[in-house]
Amino acid sequence: MTIEQLYQLYLQYPLVETDTRKIKKDAIFFALKGPSFNGNAFALQALEAGAAYAVVDEAADAVNERMIAVDDVLSTLQQLAKYHRQQFSIPFIAITGSNGKTTTKELVHAVLSTGFRTYTTEGNLNNHIGIPLTILRIKKDAEMAVIEMGANHQREIAGYCEYVMPTHGIITNAGKAHLEGFGGEEGVKKGKGELYDYIRAHQGVALVMWDYDYLRQMSKGLPTIFTYGTHDAAVTGEAVKSEPFLDVRFTKGIQELIHTRLVGDYNLPNILCAAAAGVFFNIPGASIKAAIEAYTPSNSRSQLIKKGTNTIILDAYNANPSSMKAAIENFAKLPATDKILILGGMAELGRESLEEHEHIIALINRYKWKNVVLAGGDFLKIDHPYVKLDNAGQARDWFQRQHFTHSTVLIKGSRSMQMEKVLEEQ
């Protein structure tokens, strides 16, 4: 079956699923394979659960005409997504970066949705499976698409661009994340820069954070650049308060004072970017303000939680040296007393991991804290004067034994550490 023929089936059954537990009636099931699973083994189950068709790449039941055999299911899913993408002539805005890309994506989506029918990545479905699924969920009424791209090695963003075909690109930053896969900080810049490479080659537009000299350098030669930052840009703004929620006063592009529900001035670039997208696409300043002020973070991203008399900043979705440093410095500036740090180890840092964990401990040493807990990862390999625990479960048990009151707590760590467990009730 050709991609064109499969696309005709998709038009009849425009619901694509890769998980038999989520099968809905008349979906098309794609039997993906991974190191510990094989969707082909569940294809018949998907059909019995109501799927219209199952796309497989291993020996299919010859008598079942609803099995569609292909050479490779994942490649077919991506090709189908590209074919669907090619049916649209609307802006496709791709967002990548080391930190802040999901928050930026959600803010950009919120702003653009005030003026356009806008589709975006659900949650963090930002990889080789999630991105094609996101594209295939875009309906004919779409006027904008905002696609998040995650990556942990070079040529990954370039591959995503082949089927996203972005018309507009945003790199939030290029910091110390996934150093192991990218081969160091310069490798991160090169990998993230693949988005600019595609934009450059296809006469697209980049929204560029002009405060970052390296992004200025990386964006050279792009046909159209729309800048944002704290100065010297088309859209400018500054943080005026962050205690703990961030207020931003815009000074160019729009004239608004925006009261956000985001914790930490490290979110300033994300807010500036969303406002810049709004200005670029002619969203009125009042609508930009309303959209950003209405956005409330979730999924352990800069969440402010009140628990009894304690105030907790849960920023445990992910962590790398850049975001960990920003979170600690912001936390140190808060005008609160009795501050408690509960930090989990940082993953995917390769040979630089031990040194980067040592840098974080040195940063912690500069401030006064009520308590500090360092759990898991390479924190376990370093001598330090703080509470040393193996994992988030032990950190939870420690936290519950302390019976803290009137304290302010920062919880952060890499996704693999699952530091949100600290707040689970036992």
C-alpha positions as CSV (number, residue, x, y, z in Angstrom):
1,M,0.0,0.0,0.0
2,T,1.4,3.4,-0.9
3,I,1.4,6.4,1.4
4,E,-1.2,8.1,-0.8
5,Q,-3.5,5.0,-0.4
6,L,-2.9,4.9,3.3
7,Y,-3.7,8.6,3.5
8,Q,-7.1,8.0,1.9
9,L,-7.8,5.5,4.7
10,Y,-6.6,8.0,7.3
11,L,-9.1,10.6,5.9
12,Q,-11.9,8.1,6.5
13,Y,-10.5,7.1,10.0
14,P,-8.5,10.2,11.2
15,L,-7.6,8.9,14.6
16,V,-4.1,7.3,14.9
17,E,-3.1,5.3,18.0
18,T,0.0,3.4,19.0
19,D,-1.2,2.1,22.4
20,T,-3.8,-0.7,22.5
21,R,-4.9,0.6,26.0
22,K,-6.1,3.8,24.4
23,I,-7.8,2.4,21.3
24,K,-11.0,4.1,20.3
25,K,-13.5,2.9,17.7
26,D,-12.4,3.3,14.1
27,A,-8.8,4.3,15.0
28,I,-5.8,3.2,12.9
29,F,-3.4,1.3,15.1
30,F,0.3,1.6,14.3
31,A,2.2,-1.4,15.7
32,L,5.4,0.2,16.8
33,K,8.4,-1.7,18.2
34,G,10.9,-0.8,20.9
35,P,13.6,-2.4,23.0
36,S,11.0,-3.9,25.4
37,F,7.8,-4.0,23.4
38,N,6.5,-5.1,20.0
39,G,3.2,-3.7,18.9
40,N,2.8,-6.3,16.2
41,A,1.9,-8.8,19.0
42,F,-1.1,-6.6,19.9
43,A,-2.4,-5.8,16.4
44,L,-5.2,-8.3,16.5
45,Q,-6.1,-7.1,20.0
46,A,-6.3,-3.6,18.6
47,L,-8.7,-4.7,15.9
48,E,-10.8,-6.5,18.4
49,A,-10.9,-3.4,20.5
50,G,-12.5,-1.4,17.7
51,A,-9.6,-0.2,15.5
52,A,-10.5,0.1,11.8
53,Y,-7.1,-1.0,10.7
54,A,-3.7,-2.1,12.1
55,V,-0.4,-1.2,10.4
56,V,2.2,-3.9,11.0
57,D,5.7,-4.8,9.8
58,E,5.9,-8.4,10.9
59,A,4.0,-11.4,9.5
60,A,0.4,-10.4,9.5
61,D,-2.7,-12.6,9.6
62,A,-3.2,-13.2,5.8
63,V,-6.9,-13.7,6.2
64,N,-7.4,-10.4,8.1
65,E,-7.9,-7.7,5.4
66,R,-7.7,-5.0,8.1
67,M,-4.0,-5.7,8.6
68,I,-1.8,-3.4,6.5
69,A,1.7,-4.8,6.0
70,V,4.5,-2.3,5.5
71,D,8.3,-2.5,5.6
72,D,8.7,-0.4,8.7
73,V,5.8,0.9,10.9
74,L,7.6,3.9,12.4
75,S,8.9,5.1,9.0
76,T,5.4,4.7,7.6
77,L,3.9,6.8,10.5
78,Q,6.4,9.5,9.8
79,Q,5.8,9.5,6.1
80,L,2.0,9.6,6.7
81,A,2.5,12.6,8.9
82,K,4.6,14.4,6.3
83,Y,2.0,13.7,3.6
84,H,-0.7,15.2,6.0
85,R,1.6,18.2,6.7
86,Q,1.9,18.8,3.0
87,Q,-1.8,19.4,2.7
88,F,-1.5,22.6,4.8
89,S,-0.3,26.1,3.7
90,I,-0.4,27.6,7.2
91,P,2.4,28.6,9.6
92,F,4.1,25.6,11.2
93,I,6.1,26.9,14.2
94,A,8.8,24.6,15.5
95,I,10.2,25.1,19.0
96,T,13.3,23.5,20.4
97,G,15.9,24.3,23.0
98,S,17.7,23.0,26.1
99,N,15.4,24.6,28.6
100,G,11.9,26.1,28.6
101,K,10.7,24.7,25.3
102,T,7.5,23.1,26.7
103,T,6.5,26.2,28.7
104,T,7.3,28.4,25.6
105,K,5.3,26.1,23.4
106,E,2.3,26.3,25.7
107,L,2.6,30.1,26.1
108,V,2.9,30.6,22.3
109,H,-0.1,28.3,21.7
110,A,-2.1,30.3,24.3
111,V,-1.3,33.6,22.7
112,L,-1.9,32.5,19.1
113,S,-5.1,30.7,20.0
114,T,-6.7,34.1,20.8
115,G,-6.6,34.9,17.1
116,F,-6.2,31.7,15.2
117,R,-7.4,28.1,15.3
118,T,-4.1,26.7,16.7
119,Y,-3.0,23.1,17.2
120,T,0.0,22.1,19.3
121,T,2.0,19.3,20.8
122,E,0.1,17.6,23.7
123,G,2.2,17.5,26.8
124,N,5.7,16.6,25.8
125,L,5.1,14.4,22.8
126,N,8.2,15.9,21.2
127,N,10.1,12.9,19.8
128,H,10.2,10.7,16.8
129,I,6.8,9.2,17.7
130,G,5.1,12.1,19.4
131,I,5.8,14.6,16.6
132,P,4.2,12.6,13.8
133,L,1.2,11.8,16.1
134,T,0.9,15.5,16.8
135,I,0.9,16.4,13.1
136,L,-1.8,13.7,12.4
137,R,-4.0,15.2,15.0
138,I,-4.2,18.5,13.2
139,K,-7.5,19.0,11.5
140,K,-8.5,20.8,8.3
141,D,-9.7,23.9,10.2
142,A,-6.1,24.6,11.4
143,E,-4.8,28.1,11.0
144,M,-1.6,27.6,13.0
145,A,0.5,24.7,14.3
146,V,3.0,24.9,17.1
147,I,5.3,21.8,17.3
148,E,7.7,21.1,20.1
149,M,10.9,19.2,19.2
150,G,13.0,17.5,21.8
151,A,16.4,16.0,21.0
152,N,19.4,14.4,22.8
153,H,21.7,13.9,19.8
154,Q,22.8,15.5,16.6
155,R,20.8,15.1,13.4
156,E,17.7,14.5,15.4
157,I,16.2,18.0,14.9
158,A,17.1,17.8,11.2
159,G,15.2,14.5,10.9
160,Y,12.1,16.0,12.5
161,C,12.2,19.0,10.2
162,E,11.8,16.6,7.2
163,Y,8.2,15.9,8.1
164,V,7.3,19.0,10.2
165,M,8.5,21.2,7.4
166,P,8.5,24.3,9.7
167,T,7.9,27.7,8.3
168,H,8.9,29.4,11.5
169,G,11.5,28.4,14.1
170,I,12.3,29.2,17.7
171,I,15.4,28.0,19.6
172,T,14.7,28.9,23.3
173,N,18.4,28.4,24.2
174,A,21.3,26.0,23.9
175,G,22.6,25.1,27.3
176,K,24.0,22.2,29.3
177,A,21.5,19.5,28.5
178,H,22.0,16.0,27.1
179,L,25.7,16.7,26.9
180,E,26.4,13.0,26.6
181,G,24.4,12.6,23.4
182,F,25.4,15.9,21.8
183,G,29.1,15.6,22.7
184,G,29.4,18.7,24.8
185,E,28.0,22.2,24.9
186,E,29.1,23.1,21.3
187,G,27.5,19.9,20.1
188,V,24.2,21.1,21.8
189,K,24.4,24.3,19.8
190,K,25.1,22.5,16.6
191,G,22.2,20.0,17.2
192,K,19.7,22.7,18.1
193,G,21.0,24.8,15.2
194,E,19.7,22.2,12.8
195,L,16.3,24.0,13.1
196,Y,17.9,27.3,11.9
197,D,19.6,25.3,9.1
198,Y,16.2,24.1,7.8
199,I,14.7,27.6,8.1
200,R,17.7,29.1,6.3
201,A,17.4,26.6,3.5
202,H,13.6,27.0,3.1
203,Q,13.3,30.8,3.3
204,G,11.6,30.7,6.6
205,V,11.3,33.0,9.7
206,A,13.1,32.7,13.0
207,L,12.1,34.3,16.3
208,V,15.4,34.9,18.1
209,M,16.2,35.7,21.7
210,W,18.5,38.6,20.9
211,D,20.1,38.7,24.4
212,Y,22.0,35.5,23.6
213,D,25.1,36.3,21.6
214,Y,25.3,32.7,20.5
215,L,21.8,32.7,19.0
216,R,22.7,36.0,17.2
217,Q,25.7,34.1,15.7
218,M,23.8,30.9,14.9
219,S,21.0,32.9,13.2
220,K,23.3,34.7,10.8
221,G,22.1,34.3,7.2
222,L,18.5,33.6,8.0
223,P,16.2,35.3,5.5
224,T,13.9,36.8,8.2
225,I,14.6,37.3,11.9
226,F,12.2,38.7,14.4
227,T,13.9,39.5,17.6
228,Y,12.9,39.6,21.3
229,G,14.8,40.3,24.5
230,T,15.4,42.7,27.3
231,H,16.9,45.4,25.0
232,D,17.8,46.0,21.4
233,A,15.0,43.9,19.9
234,A,11.6,44.2,18.2
235,V,9.8,43.1,21.3
236,T,11.4,43.9,24.7
237,G,10.4,43.5,28.3
238,E,11.9,43.2,31.8
239,A,11.1,41.3,35.0
240,V,9.8,43.7,37.6
241,K,8.9,41.2,40.3
242,S,9.3,37.5,41.0
243,E,8.1,36.9,44.6
244,P,7.3,34.2,43.7
245,F,5.2,34.9,40.6
246,L,6.9,36.7,37.7
247,D,5.6,40.1,36.6
248,V,6.9,41.4,33.2
249,R,6.7,45.0,31.9
250,F,6.9,45.2,28.2
251,T,8.7,48.3,26.8
252,K,8.6,47.7,23.0
253,G,6.3,45.8,20.6
254,I,3.5,46.0,23.2
255,Q,3.0,48.2,26.2
256,E,1.7,45.9,28.9
257,L,2.4,44.9,32.4
258,I,1.7,41.2,32.6
259,H,1.2,39.3,35.9
260,T,2.0,35.7,35.2
261,R,1.4,32.5,37.2
262,L,5.0,31.3,36.5
263,V,7.5,31.0,39.3
264,G,11.0,32.4,38.7
265,D,12.6,35.1,36.5
266,Y,14.2,32.3,34.5
267,N,10.8,32.2,32.8
268,L,11.2,35.7,31.4
269,P,12.6,34.5,28.0
270,N,9.6,32.1,27.6
271,I,7.2,35.0,28.2
272,L,9.1,37.4,25.9
273,C,9.0,34.7,23.2
274,A,5.3,34.2,23.4
275,A,4.6,37.9,23.3
276,A,6.9,38.2,20.3
277,A,5.0,35.5,18.5
278,G,1.8,37.4,19.2
279,V,3.2,40.7,17.9
280,F,4.6,39.0,14.8
281,F,1.2,37.5,14.0
282,N,-0.7,40.7,14.8
283,I,-2.3,39.6,18.1
284,P,-3.4,42.7,20.0
285,G,-1.4,43.5,23.1
286,A,-4.5,43.1,25.4
287,S,-5.1,39.6,24.1
288,I,-1.4,38.7,24.5
289,K,-1.6,39.9,28.1
290,A,-4.8,38.0,28.8
291,A,-3.5,34.8,27.4
292,I,-0.2,34.8,29.3
293,E,-1.9,35.8,32.6
294,A,-4.4,33.0,32.2
295,Y,-1.8,30.3,31.7
296,T,-1.2,28.1,34.7
297,P,1.7,25.7,34.6
298,S,1.1,22.0,35.4
299,N,2.9,18.6,35.2
300,S,5.6,19.6,37.7
301,R,6.8,22.6,35.8
302,S,7.4,25.6,38.0
303,Q,4.2,24.8,40.0
304,L,3.5,26.7,43.2
305,I,1.8,24.4,45.7
306,K,0.5,25.3,49.1
307,K,0.7,22.4,51.6
308,G,-0.5,23.3,55.0
309,T,1.6,26.3,56.1
310,N,4.4,25.4,53.6
311,T,5.0,26.8,50.1
312,I,6.4,24.4,47.6
313,I,7.9,25.1,44.2
314,L,7.7,21.9,42.3
315,D,9.9,22.1,39.2
316,A,10.6,18.4,38.9
317,Y,9.8,17.7,35.3
318,N,13.4,17.9,34.3
319,A,16.8,19.3,35.2
320,N,20.2,20.0,33.7
321,P,23.0,22.2,34.9
322,S,21.6,25.3,33.2
323,S,18.1,25.0,34.6
324,M,19.2,23.7,38.0
325,K,21.5,26.8,38.4
326,A,18.7,29.2,37.4
327,A,16.2,27.5,39.7
328,I,18.6,27.6,42.7
329,E,19.6,31.3,42.1
330,N,16.0,32.3,41.7
331,F,15.0,30.4,44.9
332,A,17.8,32.1,46.8
333,K,16.5,35.5,45.9
334,L,13.0,34.9,47.2
335,P,12.2,37.0,50.3
336,A,11.2,33.9,52.2
337,T,12.7,32.4,55.4
338,D,13.3,28.7,56.2
339,K,14.2,27.6,52.7
340,I,14.6,23.9,51.9
341,L,16.3,22.5,48.8
342,I,15.4,18.9,47.8
343,L,17.3,18.2,44.6
344,G,17.7,15.0,42.5
345,G,20.6,14.0,40.3
346,M,21.0,15.3,36.7
347,A,21.0,12.7,33.9
348,E,22.6,12.3,30.5
349,L,25.7,14.5,31.2
350,G,28.3,11.9,30.2
351,R,31.9,12.6,31.2
352,E,31.0,16.0,32.6
353,S,28.4,14.7,35.0
354,L,30.5,14.6,38.2
355,E,32.0,18.0,37.5
356,E,28.5,19.5,36.9
357,H,27.1,18.1,40.1
358,E,30.1,19.5,41.9
359,H,29.4,22.9,40.4
360,I,25.8,22.7,41.7
361,I,27.0,21.9,45.2
362,A,29.4,24.8,45.1
363,L,26.5,27.1,44.1
364,I,24.4,25.7,47.0
365,N,27.3,26.5,49.4
366,R,27.1,30.2,48.6
367,Y,23.7,30.6,50.2
368,K,22.1,29.9,53.6
369,W,19.4,27.2,53.7
370,K,17.3,25.7,56.5
371,N,18.0,22.2,55.0
372,V,19.4,20.7,51.8
373,V,18.7,17.2,50.5
374,L,20.6,15.8,47.5
375,A,19.2,12.6,46.2
376,G,20.6,10.1,43.7
377,G,22.7,10.4,40.6
378,D,26.3,11.7,40.9
379,F,25.3,13.6,44.1
380,L,26.0,10.2,45.7
381,K,29.6,10.2,44.6
382,I,30.5,13.6,46.1
383,D,31.4,14.4,49.7
384,H,29.2,17.3,51.0
385,P,27.7,18.5,54.3
386,Y,24.1,18.0,53.2
387,V,21.6,15.1,53.6
388,K,22.5,12.4,51.1
389,L,19.8,10.0,50.0
390,D,19.5,7.4,47.2
391,N,16.3,8.4,45.5
392,A,13.1,10.4,45.6
393,G,11.3,7.8,47.8
394,Q,13.9,8.3,50.5
395,A,13.6,12.0,50.1
396,R,9.8,11.7,50.6
397,D,10.3,9.7,53.7
398,W,12.8,12.2,55.1
399,F,10.5,15.2,54.2
400,Q,7.5,13.7,56.0
401,R,9.5,12.9,59.1
402,Q,10.5,16.5,59.5
403,H,7.0,17.9,59.9
404,F,8.1,21.3,58.6
405,T,5.8,24.3,59.0
406,H,6.0,27.8,57.5
407,S,8.8,26.7,55.2
408,T,9.5,27.3,51.5
409,V,10.7,24.3,49.5
410,L,12.2,23.8,46.1
411,I,12.0,20.3,44.6
412,K,13.9,19.7,41.3
413,G,15.6,16.9,39.5
414,S,15.9,15.1,36.2
415,R,12.9,13.3,34.9
416,S,14.4,9.9,35.7
417,M,14.6,10.9,39.4
418,Q,10.8,11.4,39.6
419,M,11.2,14.0,42.3
420,E,7.5,14.7,42.4
421,K,7.3,11.6,44.5
422,V,8.6,13.7,47.4
423,L,5.0,15.1,47.8
424,E,3.2,11.7,47.6
425,E,1.3,10.8,50.7
426,Q,2.3,7.6,52.4
